[in-house]
Amino acid sequence: MDMDFYILLFLVLLHYQMCECENRYCKEAVNSVEIVTACPTSKTEWEIAARKKNCERIASRQKCDSFERFKYHCVINGFRNKMVEVCAPLRIIFGHCTEFNVYGGVIQDQMSTPCNNTFPKCDLIYNSLDAYKFPDCYKLVTNGVVLSTTPNSTATDQHGLVSRETGIIIAAVNAALFLIVIIIVPFKNKISKQHQTIYQQNGKPYYSHVSAVI
């Protein structure tokens, strides 16, 4: 499939997620946090833990997101010194481990831990509900020792820092989408049409390349 499609899909997903972030603090999620010594590392373990946590009872009365998106998670915290179980709206994670940031009240990328081919390993894009697939992220937590000296600051002040950073990111993503959808794609299609002209020869069509006129 054309690379432009994947770039556009990535930008659309990022744009959708960024547009939500200014109002994403979830008090019900913060209140549901429980510190645990280990997280599930298989789908079966995750489902068992989810049933035990019973996030549905909170999902039915919270106003952070839709009932269907308010789910069980077991992830590291923003300080990378504990693992927590929490009921929170699911997120799309982009190439980082998943954390629950108590200050921001949100599931999000753990920005100090970008994934790579050695450690920690995780997918380039994945659903936060699939955090159990990437046990390397849980290994970042060692006996309660703070491995990162400061928490992830992207959500610590949802009314100040996040708002400014979000506005900048949304503007950048909008500009990129505009360039791809309004300028680059039509321009590419125009060149393609000019380079491929159908001729009729002996009753059968064939393609002949001609010079593009811009």
N, C-alpha and C positions, 0 to 999 in steps of 0.2 A: 504494500500500500504506500502511496505517496507520503514522503516525510512531512510535507506541509500539513497533512491531516493530523499527524501525531503532535506537531507543534501547536496547531490550532486547538486540538483537544486538551492538551496540557494547559494552555493559556485560559481556555474556558473554565476548566476545573479550578484553576488557581483564582480566577476572577470571581467565580461563584463563592469560593471559600472566603476570600478576602472581604467580600461584600457583607458577610455575616459577622465578621470578627468584632466590630465595634460594640455589638450588643450581645455578645455570646457568654458573658459571665453568668454562671449558673449556680445559684445558691443551693439548690437541691442536690446538685452534684457534690459540692463542697461538704455538705452535711452528711453525705453518704460514705465519705472516705473512711476506709479501715486499713490500718497498716498490717501487712502480712509478711511472712518469712519466705514465701515462695509463690510463684505464679504458675499457672498451667502452661505446659509446653506441648500440648496436643489438643486437637479439636474436642476429643471426648472429655478430657480434664476441664477444658474451658466451659463446655456445656454443663457439666456437673456443678462447677463453681458458680456459673450463672444462675442455675436453678436455686442453689442455696442462697445466693445474694438476693434473688427475687426483685430485680429492678422494676418489674412490671407494676408493683404496688406504688412506686414513686412516679413512674412514667405516666400513670393515669391522672396525676394531680399537678405535675410540674408544667411550667410554661416556657421552658428553655428551648424546646424543639418538639417535633411531632412525637407521638407515642411510639411509632415504629423505629425512630432513630435514637431513642433514649435507651441505651444498652449497657450491659455489664462490661467492664474493662478491668484488666489487671496489668498495670504498667509501672514504670519507675516514676518517682516524683521529680520535681524541678531541680532539687539539690543533688540528685543521683545518689542519695544515701539510704533510701528506703523503697520498697515496693508497696503499692497500694491497690486495693480493690475499690472500685468506684462505679457508680451508676451515672453515666454522662452521655451527651449526644456524641454519636460517632463522628469521626473526621477522616478526611483523606490525608495521608501522610506522604510527604515528598522526600524520599531518600535519607531519612533520619530515623533514629529510634523514636518511640512514642512515649510521651510523658503526660502525667496529669499535673498541671500547674495550679496549686491551691490558691495562689494569689490572684490568678486570672480566672479561676473557676472553670477550666477548660482542658479538654484533651487536645494536644498539639504536638508539633515536631519538637524534639529535644535538640535544640540548635547547636549545642556543644558536641554532639555526637553524630556527625554525618557518617553514613554507612559507606563501606568500601569492600574490596575483594578479600581483605584479611580479617579485620576486626574493627567494629562490629559489622556483621553482614545483615543486610535487609534489602527489600526490593526498592526500586526507584520510585514507584508509586504503589501504595497499598492502603487498604481500609484499616482503620485503627482496631477493628474487631479481629483482625488477623495478627495482632501483636504476638500471640503465642508461637507463631511460626518462626520468630526471630529471637531465640534464646540468648544470643550474644548480648542483646540489650539488657537482659536481666543480670548478666554477669558484670555489668558496669557497677552494680551495687555490691559492696563487699563489707559485710558485718557492720553496717551502719556507718562506715567511714565516708566522709564527704569527699567524693572524687572530683567534684567541681566546686571551687571555692565560692562561687556565687550562683544563685538560682538563675534560671532563664528569665531575662528581664523583659522579654517581649510581651508578657502579660501581667507584669506586676502592677502597672498603673493603667488600668483599662480606660480611664477617662482622660489621660494625658498622652503619655508616650505612644500607646497603641493607636490612638486616634490619629496622631500625626504620621506615624509610620504607615498606617493603613492607607491614609489618603495618598501618600506618595506611591505606594505599591499599586493601588488601584489605578492611579493616573498612568503609571508606567505600563500596566497590563492593558489598559484601554488603548493606549497609543500603539502598542504592539498588535493588538487585535485589529485596530483600524488599518494599520499598514498591510497586514496580511489579507484581510477580507476585502478592503476597498481598493488597495493599490496593487499589491504583489500578485494576488490570484488573478484578477482581470488582465494584468499586464502579461502574466505567464500564458494565459489562455489565448491572448491576442497573438503572441509570438508563435504559439503552437499552431494556430489556424493558418498563419501566414507561411509557415514552413511546410505544411502538409496540405497540398491541393490535390483534389481528386480529378483525375482525367479519365476519359473513356477511350479505350483502345480495343478494337476488335470485339466490341460488345462486353468487355470485362473491365472493371475498374482497377486502376493501380495507382500507387502513390509516387509522386515526384516531388523532390525537395526544391523549393524556390527561395530566393533571397527575401528576407523580411524587410519590410519598409517601415521604419519607425517614424 
